[in-house]
Amino acid sequence: MHIVIFGAGALGSYFGTRWEKAGAKVTYLVREGRYQQLREHHMHIQSVKGNDTIQEPQITTDPQQISHADILVIALKGYHLEQSQVLNLV
């Protein structure tokens, strides 16, 4: 199963990491600044259910690089939706 998470903030990172650790293929579609952060510092989550890290998360800034998604999770704040390219993915 391929899950695409549009946005890798608190919620996108948390659920993506949990799904990836459970065996799903997860791709994060993020802005350039977040892309650089994840490349340098990796994906970390902290939770009462246990902390976790993805050393090399599958990330992209270009929706054209995503050929298929079984599930698309939109993890953006509402005011970012209009300027996003989310409609090009569905």
Backbone bond lengths (Angstrom), bond angles and torsions (degrees), N, CA, C in turn:
res aa  C-N    CA-C-N  psi(-1)  N-CA   C-N-CA  omega(-1)  CA-C   N-CA-C  phi
1 M - - - 1.445 - - 1.519 109.07 -
2 H 1.317 116.60 134.28 1.457 121.91 179.12 1.527 108.81 -111.01
3 I 1.324 115.41 119.62 1.457 122.47 179.05 1.522 107.92 -110.46
4 V 1.326 116.30 127.39 1.455 121.49 175.01 1.517 107.56 -106.37
5 I 1.323 115.23 127.00 1.457 120.81 178.63 1.516 107.91 -110.80
6 F 1.322 115.09 117.75 1.455 122.13 -179.59 1.522 107.06 -92.02
7 G 1.328 115.02 97.67 1.461 121.98 -175.64 1.520 109.67 108.95
8 A 1.313 116.44 130.98 1.466 120.51 -178.89 1.520 109.71 -127.09
9 G 1.324 114.90 51.74 1.458 120.12 173.09 1.522 108.61 -85.44
10 A 1.300 116.91 -147.79 1.463 120.77 -176.53 1.526 112.28 -59.96
11 L 1.318 118.18 -53.12 1.465 120.35 -176.62 1.521 112.63 -73.06
12 G 1.320 117.40 -45.29 1.456 120.06 179.57 1.520 112.04 -60.13
13 S 1.324 116.00 -42.78 1.470 120.83 179.00 1.520 111.48 -65.50
14 Y 1.329 116.30 -43.75 1.463 120.24 -177.89 1.526 110.98 -61.82
15 F 1.325 116.46 -57.00 1.459 119.12 -176.28 1.524 111.73 -67.11
16 G 1.317 118.01 -38.73 1.456 120.32 177.68 1.517 112.59 -60.82
17 T 1.322 116.23 -44.10 1.463 119.90 178.99 1.522 111.09 -63.71
18 R 1.313 116.78 -43.80 1.472 120.19 178.85 1.530 111.27 -62.13
19 W 1.331 117.48 -44.12 1.466 120.18 179.28 1.518 111.29 -66.65
20 E 1.321 116.45 -39.53 1.462 119.32 179.18 1.525 110.78 -64.18
21 K 1.310 117.57 -43.05 1.467 121.02 178.35 1.530 111.49 -65.81
22 A 1.338 116.83 -24.31 1.468 121.20 177.63 1.524 112.21 -83.78
23 G 1.345 117.19 -5.28 1.455 120.18 174.41 1.516 116.10 113.51
24 A 1.318 118.60 -1.57 1.469 120.47 179.06 1.526 110.01 -80.23
25 K 1.315 115.33 152.12 1.461 120.91 171.23 1.525 106.26 -84.37
26 V 1.330 117.17 124.97 1.461 121.91 -176.29 1.522 109.17 -124.80
27 T 1.319 115.85 131.16 1.461 122.63 174.00 1.519 107.69 -120.97
28 Y 1.320 116.36 133.37 1.459 122.41 178.97 1.523 108.95 -104.67
29 L 1.318 116.36 125.31 1.458 122.46 174.82 1.521 106.53 -99.94
30 V 1.335 116.32 114.29 1.461 120.87 -170.63 1.530 111.37 -133.78
31 R 1.328 115.12 167.38 1.466 120.89 173.24 1.530 109.25 -75.70
32 E 1.328 115.97 163.52 1.467 121.88 -175.45 1.530 112.54 -57.08
33 G 1.326 117.59 -43.74 1.462 120.44 -179.06 1.518 112.54 -61.67
34 R 1.319 116.52 -42.99 1.469 120.79 178.83 1.529 110.09 -68.15
35 Y 1.323 116.56 -35.18 1.462 121.18 176.81 1.531 110.29 -56.67
36 Q 1.325 116.20 -48.14 1.466 120.65 -179.84 1.528 111.54 -63.97
37 Q 1.339 116.97 -41.28 1.465 120.68 178.06 1.520 111.15 -59.13
38 L 1.317 116.59 -46.24 1.466 120.01 -178.11 1.520 111.99 -68.37
39 R 1.321 118.06 -34.97 1.462 120.70 176.54 1.526 111.30 -64.90
40 E 1.323 116.20 -40.29 1.463 120.47 -177.29 1.524 113.77 -80.55
41 H 1.324 117.05 -39.01 1.474 120.65 -170.10 1.523 114.68 -116.17
42 H 1.337 118.23 -2.72 1.462 123.28 178.94 1.530 110.91 70.59
43 M 1.317 116.25 -179.63 1.463 122.90 -179.41 1.531 107.61 -101.87
44 H 1.331 116.43 117.84 1.464 121.62 179.81 1.515 109.15 -123.22
45 I 1.321 116.36 138.28 1.459 120.10 170.74 1.518 108.76 -128.35
46 Q 1.319 114.94 148.30 1.455 121.91 175.61 1.510 107.42 -124.34
47 S 1.324 116.17 131.12 1.453 120.81 -175.12 1.521 110.28 -153.69
48 V 1.312 116.31 154.14 1.463 119.92 173.30 1.526 110.49 -65.64
49 K 1.329 117.03 -17.91 1.469 122.45 176.24 1.518 112.36 -86.22
50 G 1.328 117.08 -0.04 1.451 121.56 178.78 1.514 111.93 120.81
51 N 1.307 115.63 138.81 1.463 122.18 178.10 1.523 108.82 -82.39
52 D 1.323 115.87 155.59 1.455 119.22 -179.69 1.520 110.33 -155.35
53 T 1.330 115.55 160.28 1.457 122.70 -179.78 1.516 109.66 -139.76
54 I 1.328 115.56 138.85 1.463 122.09 168.57 1.529 105.01 -111.29
55 Q 1.309 117.07 113.67 1.463 121.46 -175.42 1.529 112.49 -66.19
56 E 1.320 116.84 -42.23 1.460 120.69 -178.09 1.522 109.58 -131.62
57 P 1.326 117.21 77.02 1.470 118.48 178.88 1.522 110.71 -66.18
58 Q 1.315 115.70 148.14 1.471 121.32 176.62 1.526 106.92 -78.64
59 I 1.327 117.15 107.18 1.465 121.64 -176.55 1.515 110.64 -128.23
60 T 1.325 115.07 151.23 1.456 120.98 176.21 1.523 108.99 -151.03
61 T 1.309 115.27 156.74 1.458 121.37 173.44 1.524 110.76 -107.44
62 D 1.306 116.81 -4.10 1.462 122.32 -174.32 1.532 110.95 -116.34
63 P 1.332 118.42 111.61 1.462 119.70 179.90 1.525 113.24 -63.10
64 Q 1.328 118.07 -20.65 1.466 120.89 178.12 1.528 112.26 -67.79
65 Q 1.329 117.37 -18.57 1.466 120.87 178.52 1.529 112.48 -80.61
66 I 1.319 117.00 -6.22 1.464 121.60 179.95 1.519 107.71 -100.98
67 S 1.329 116.04 111.23 1.460 119.38 -174.53 1.519 113.03 -89.35
68 H 1.328 117.76 -24.44 1.462 120.58 -174.57 1.520 109.16 -156.69
69 A 1.317 115.73 143.46 1.463 121.14 173.08 1.514 108.71 -142.99
70 D 1.329 116.42 130.80 1.463 120.07 172.90 1.521 110.37 -79.11
71 I 1.333 115.39 -35.26 1.464 121.76 179.31 1.525 107.90 -136.03
72 L 1.321 116.37 135.69 1.462 122.30 173.92 1.520 107.53 -115.61
73 V 1.321 116.18 118.95 1.460 122.00 177.92 1.522 107.53 -106.14
74 I 1.324 116.44 121.06 1.459 120.97 178.60 1.519 107.21 -96.91
75 A 1.326 115.65 109.99 1.464 122.07 -176.19 1.527 109.76 -117.17
76 L 1.326 114.74 52.86 1.460 121.37 179.48 1.514 109.79 -112.27
77 K 1.302 115.89 158.40 1.457 120.38 169.73 1.523 108.03 -72.46
78 G 1.303 117.32 147.95 1.452 122.20 -175.19 1.514 113.92 -54.15
79 Y 1.316 117.31 -37.84 1.461 119.17 -177.05 1.523 113.49 -74.54
80 H 1.328 118.48 -6.47 1.471 121.21 175.14 1.529 112.36 -94.74
81 L 1.314 117.43 -10.80 1.461 119.92 -175.53 1.526 113.10 -62.56
82 E 1.325 116.75 -43.89 1.454 119.41 -175.74 1.528 112.40 -61.51
83 Q 1.334 117.88 -39.60 1.459 120.32 -178.71 1.520 113.11 -84.88
84 S 1.315 117.36 -6.94 1.469 120.14 -178.94 1.520 110.45 -79.57
85 Q 1.302 114.81 170.85 1.465 120.92 178.32 1.514 110.77 -103.61
86 V 1.322 117.39 27.48 1.455 120.72 -174.08 1.523 112.68 -59.44
87 L 1.313 118.83 -34.40 1.449 120.91 -178.51 1.522 112.25 -68.09
88 N 1.315 117.93 -20.92 1.456 120.91 176.98 1.523 112.14 -75.62
89 L 1.334 117.06 -15.32 1.454 120.47 -177.50 1.517 112.73 -89.48
90 V 1.308 117.41 -24.17 1.460 120.09 -175.03 1.512 111.93 -103.54
